Structures are given as structure tokens and as C-alpha cells.
């Protein structure tokens, strides 16, 4: 993930799956949900019956942790 992609995330709020894949996280929809279930990616929030999204702050924290792990 490039820094410019990280910067395109809104400062606060929620982000939907279509906005996450493939621009923010480099994996498929199935892998995203598998990682959520395994606790390896932030859990989404159910905003309504048909709308699920992730808190941008949680996604930013995940990405920063991943970047720090790669850099270390």
C-alpha cells in the first residue's frame, strides 16, 4: 500500500468494503472476511440491515501496525 492510498482515507467515519478492496488492503473479499473472523483485521460495524462498514480509525491503526511490523 502506498502512502497516497493511506492518505485517501477519510479522517474519521466509516469505510465500506468496496472502498477497502483493492485500494486500501491488498487482499480479496473472502480474505478480508476470513481475517475479520480470525481477529487479524478489525471487525466491521453493522450500520443497518444491509450496510456493514469499518471504522476508519480501526483501519488506519491496522495499517500502521502492519507498516511498523514490516519496517521492524
N, C-alpha and C positions, 0 to 999 in steps of 0.2 A: 504494500500500500504506500502510495506517495504522500508526502506532506500536504500537497494540494487537495487530495481526496479527503484527508482528515479535516482540512480547513473548510471544506464544503458542508460539513455537518452543521446544523443549527446549534446555537449556543445552549439552548435549553429546549425542552419539549420532548416529542416522541418522533420516532422514525419507523416507517413501515418496512416490511420485508423487501418490497420492490426497490426501495431506496438503498437498502443494505447490500443486496446482491446485484451485480458483482462489483460495484464501485467501492464499497467500504470494506467488505470482508471477501476474501478470495476463495470462497467455497460455495457449493451448491445449496439449494433449498433443503434437500434431505440432510446434508451435513450440518446445516445451521440448526435444524430441529433436533438432530441427534446430539449435538454439542449442548444445546439448551437442556435437554433431558438429563445428560450426564453431568451437568453443572460446570461445563467448560466454557460456556458463553452465558451472558446474562439472560435471565428468564424474561419473557415478554409480559406485557400487561394487557389484559382484555379490556378494551375501551368501550366496546359494545358487543352485541351478539355476533356481529360479523367483522369486527375490527380489532386486530391484535397489533401491537406496536411495542417497540423497545424504548426505554428512557435513553435519551441521547447521552446523558451523563454516565450511565452504566456502560454504554458502548464506548464512549471516549476512555473511560477507565480501563476497560478490557484492552483496547488498542494500545494504550500507554503501557500497560503491563506486558503485553506481547512484545512491544518495541524494546522495552527495558530488558526483557529476557533474551532477545536476540543480540542486543548490544553488549550484554554482560559476558 
